[in-house]
Amino acid sequence: MNRPLLGMALLGLTLAACAPARATAPAGDGPYPADGAYFGPVATGDAKVLLTPMPPADAPAPEPGLSSLSGALYSYTIQKIISETMFYLTPAGGGNRDSMPAFLAGPDPDRGDIIGRSDAYGNFALTNVPPGSYFLIVSAPYNWCPAENAPDDPAARLIRLQAGDRLALGVVYISWP
């Protein structure tokens, strides 16, 4: 084998080893039927990479006077689910309780933030959330990103919860990372 070809092969192996981890699941395992989601190929084993979200159909039942929500975090910029990632709900500000906080430095329980984490499939659920208006903020490398209304509507998504609500948000779009 000549040196340039060997060098390119080693570079390719090095880059593959440094690639970020992705959520994987065997086809047909867990909540995803083999034909129920688009899976991309993976180089090793029978594992498949989940590329499209499959959000929970419903949110868990909250305790009386509280609410709950569920969804699936999805990056429309890289077209993949956002798995195993921390997020938080932060109370909306302003007189109408519909203003995004000016500075997103991470969750602060003293401010009323509620912390959660997506699972290997990008799904999440929060239960026993006090009624109110919130923004969902997702951890990204070196930053915090607010959930958006839609890929073509990048306004921060306002979530209003009333006592007894079981809000299934569906796919939660994020410009991430």
Secondary structure by P-SEA (a helix, b strand, c coil): ccaaaaaaaaaaaaaaaaccccccccccccccccccbbbbbbccccccccccccccccccccccccccbbbbbbcccccccccbbbbbbbbbbcccccccccccccccccccccccccccccccccccccbbbbbbbbbcccccccccccccccccbbbbbcccccccccbbbbccc
